[in-house]
Amino acid sequence: MKVSNKVVQSLRLLIEENNMQVGDRLPAERKLCEKLGVSRSSLREAIQQLASQGLLVSKVGAGTFLQKLPVNWSQNLIVEPLTSLMNQDPEYRTDVQEARMVLEGGTAWYAAQRATPEDIAKIRHCFEQIHYFQMQGDDAQSAIADANFHLAIAEASHNLVLIQMMRGIFDLLQYNVMLGRRKVYTTPRHFELLYDQHFQVMDAIERQDPEAARKAVCGHIEFVVQRVRMIDEEEARRQRASRLNRT
């Protein structure tokens, strides 16, 4: 990968981490070079690339400004093919859930130790949004709130690498959550179970119990894995039976 392409990724991450908004000014070139550990020529080439995409604009004597913020900084060449694969292959969906257990078990563990009152408030807000949109019958917004709930936990870990990893797969996470919800949120009983599972995760973090938080989030994801697998197997049986009846 060219140095300038790496700098582009670093700039995107810097903008995301600082929650920059359209119109905000980037730090001066010298400070950016020091922060990113790159030369001015590489930085300028990266800025030109983002400017050509309409994301940044440089104004003579004023600096470089954020001109447009994509819907998701995390969307990239990896996520779209993976979402297609996940939609077609039930086993791949299971692999994604298992990967989530490994990653999110760790983020929940650290969140229970490090979450600030502001972090807790954000996690609780996402939790309430899941319930609100579910009761409104808005599955799409509920899935977004669900993914944001898990992302908020990662952010509460205050581990930059874990946060970067969760943000990097956010689109994949959101798509995975939506597919799972389509299958699992089919009965009031399942809705109540999943509501309680989310609550247990949040409660363990609020109580500063790392092991309980890790077990709660892993148990939640494992429950979804098992339920989706059972539903997929039942659908496959019905399809086989339908084909037999036509012969």
C-alpha positions in Angstrom: 0.0 0.0 0.0 1.3 3.5 -0.9 2.3 5.7 1.9 -0.3 8.3 0.8 -3.0 5.7 1.0 -2.0 4.8 4.6 -2.1 8.5 5.4 -5.6 8.7 3.9 -6.7 6.0 6.3 -5.0 7.7 9.2 -6.7 11.0 8.3 -10.1 9.3 8.2 -9.5 7.7 11.6 -8.4 11.0 13.0 -11.6 12.7 11.8 -13.7 10.0 13.2 -12.0 9.8 16.5 -12.4 13.6 17.0 -16.0 13.5 15.9 -15.3 16.2 13.4 -18.3 17.8 11.6 -18.7 19.4 8.2 -17.0 22.8 8.2 -14.5 21.9 10.9 -10.8 22.8 10.2 -8.1 20.2 10.3 -5.0 20.8 12.4 -2.1 22.6 10.7 0.1 20.7 8.4 3.0 20.7 10.9 0.9 19.3 13.7 -0.7 16.6 11.4 2.7 15.5 10.2 4.0 15.2 13.8 0.8 13.4 14.9 0.7 10.9 12.0 4.5 10.6 11.7 4.6 11.3 8.0 6.3 13.8 5.6 4.5 16.9 4.3 4.6 15.6 0.8 2.8 12.3 1.8 0.3 14.4 3.9 -0.5 16.7 1.0 -0.9 13.8 -1.4 -3.4 12.2 1.0 -5.3 15.5 1.4 -5.5 15.8 -2.4 -7.0 12.4 -2.6 -9.7 13.2 0.0 -10.3 16.5 -1.7 -10.8 14.8 -5.1 -13.5 12.7 -3.4 -15.2 15.9 -2.2 -14.5 15.1 1.5 -12.0 17.9 2.2 -11.4 21.4 0.8 -8.2 23.4 1.1 -8.5 27.2 1.3 -5.5 29.3 0.6 -4.4 31.0 3.8 -7.1 29.5 5.8 -6.4 25.7 6.0 -8.1 22.5 5.2 -11.7 21.9 6.1 -14.1 18.9 6.3 -16.5 19.5 3.4 -18.5 16.3 3.4 -19.0 13.5 5.9 -19.9 10.1 4.4 -22.8 8.2 6.0 -20.3 5.7 7.4 -16.5 6.3 7.5 -16.1 2.6 8.1 -17.6 1.4 4.8 -14.8 0.0 2.7 -13.9 -2.5 0.0 -14.0 -5.3 2.5 -17.4 -4.8 4.1 -19.7 -4.9 1.0 -18.4 -8.3 -0.3 -18.7 -9.7 3.2 -22.3 -8.6 3.7 -23.2 -10.3 0.4 -21.4 -13.5 1.6 -23.2 -13.3 4.9 -26.6 -12.9 3.3 -26.0 -16.0 1.2 -24.1 -18.3 3.5 -25.6 -19.3 6.9 -22.3 -20.7 8.1 -20.5 -17.4 7.4 -23.1 -15.6 9.5 -22.2 -18.0 12.3 -18.5 -17.2 11.9 -19.3 -13.5 12.2 -21.2 -14.1 15.4 -18.4 -16.1 16.8 -15.9 -13.4 15.9 -18.2 -10.9 17.7 -18.0 -13.0 20.9 -14.2 -12.9 20.9 -14.1 -9.1 20.3 -17.1 -8.0 22.3 -16.3 -10.2 25.3 -13.1 -8.1 25.6 -14.8 -4.7 25.1 -17.4 -5.5 27.7 -14.8 -6.7 30.2 -12.8 -3.4 29.9 -16.0 -1.3 29.7 -17.0 -2.6 33.1 -13.7 -1.4 34.5 -13.3 1.9 32.7 -16.8 3.3 31.7 -17.4 6.9 32.7 -20.8 8.3 33.7 -21.0 9.7 30.1 -20.3 6.3 28.7 -23.0 4.7 30.9 -25.5 7.3 29.8 -24.7 6.6 26.1 -25.0 2.9 26.6 -28.4 3.3 28.4 -29.6 5.7 25.7 -28.9 3.1 23.0 -30.6 0.4 25.1 -33.7 2.6 25.4 -33.6 3.3 21.7 -33.6 -0.4 20.9 -36.8 -0.9 22.9 -38.5 2.3 21.7 -38.0 1.5 18.0 -38.9 -2.2 18.5 -42.2 -1.1 20.1 -42.8 1.2 17.1 -42.3 -1.7 14.8 -39.4 0.0 13.1 -37.0 -2.9 12.6 -34.4 -0.9 10.7 -34.0 1.8 13.3 -34.1 -0.8 16.1 -31.2 -2.7 14.4 -29.2 0.5 14.1 -29.8 1.2 17.8 -28.8 -2.4 18.6 -25.5 -2.0 16.7 -24.9 1.4 18.3 -25.4 -0.3 21.7 -22.6 -2.7 21.1 -20.4 0.1 19.6 -21.0 2.3 22.7 -19.8 -0.6 24.9 -16.6 -0.8 22.8 -16.1 3.0 23.2 -16.5 2.6 26.9 -13.5 0.2 27.0 -11.2 3.2 26.2 -9.0 0.8 24.3 -8.2 2.5 21.1 -7.4 -0.7 19.2 -10.6 -2.4 20.2 -12.6 0.8 19.3 -10.9 0.9 15.9 -11.7 -2.7 15.3 -15.4 -2.3 16.2 -15.7 0.9 14.1 -13.9 -0.8 11.3 -16.5 -3.5 11.1 -19.5 -1.4 12.1 -21.3 -1.8 8.8 -20.8 -5.5 9.0 -21.9 -5.6 12.6 -25.1 -3.6 11.8 -25.9 -5.9 8.8 -25.3 -8.9 11.0 -27.6 -7.6 13.7 -30.3 -6.8 11.2 -30.2 -10.4 9.7 -30.2 -11.9 13.2 -33.2 -9.7 14.3 -35.2 -10.7 11.2 -35.0 -14.3 12.3 -35.0 -14.1 16.1 -37.4 -11.2 16.8 -40.3 -13.2 15.6 -42.2 -13.9 18.8 -42.9 -11.7 21.9 -41.0 -14.3 24.0 -37.8 -13.9 22.1 -38.2 -10.1 22.2 -38.4 -10.3 26.0 -35.4 -12.6 26.2 -33.2 -10.3 24.1 -34.4 -7.2 26.0 -33.3 -8.9 29.2 -30.0 -10.0 27.7 -29.2 -6.4 26.7 -30.2 -5.2 30.2 -27.9 -7.8 31.8 -24.9 -6.5 29.8 -25.7 -2.9 30.6 -26.3 -3.7 34.3 -23.0 -5.6 34.7 -21.1 -2.6 33.2 -22.9 -0.2 35.5 -22.1 -2.4 38.5 -18.4 -2.5 37.3 -18.4 -6.3 37.2 -16.1 -7.3 34.3 -16.7 -11.0 34.4 -20.5 -10.7 34.5 -20.3 -8.2 31.6 -18.2 -10.5 29.5 -20.5 -13.5 30.2 -23.6 -11.5 29.6 -22.5 -10.2 26.1 -21.1 -13.6 25.1 -24.3 -15.4 26.3 -26.4 -12.9 24.3 -24.5 -13.5 21.1 -24.4 -17.2 21.6 -28.2 -17.2 22.1 -28.6 -15.4 18.8 -26.2 -17.9 17.1 -28.2 -20.9 18.3 -31.6 -19.4 17.5 -30.6 -18.4 14.0 -29.0 -21.8 13.3 -32.2 -23.5 14.5 -34.4 -21.3 12.3 -32.1 -21.9 9.3 -32.3 -25.6 9.8 -36.0 -25.5 10.0 -36.3 -23.4 6.9 -34.0 -25.9 5.1 -36.2 -28.8 6.2 -39.3 -27.1 4.9 -37.7 -26.4 1.6 -36.7 -30.1 1.3 -40.2 -31.2 2.2 -41.7 -28.8 -0.4 -39.4 -30.2 -3.1 -40.4 -33.8 -2.2 -44.1 -32.9 -2.3 -43.7 -31.6 -5.9 -42.0 -34.8 -7.1 
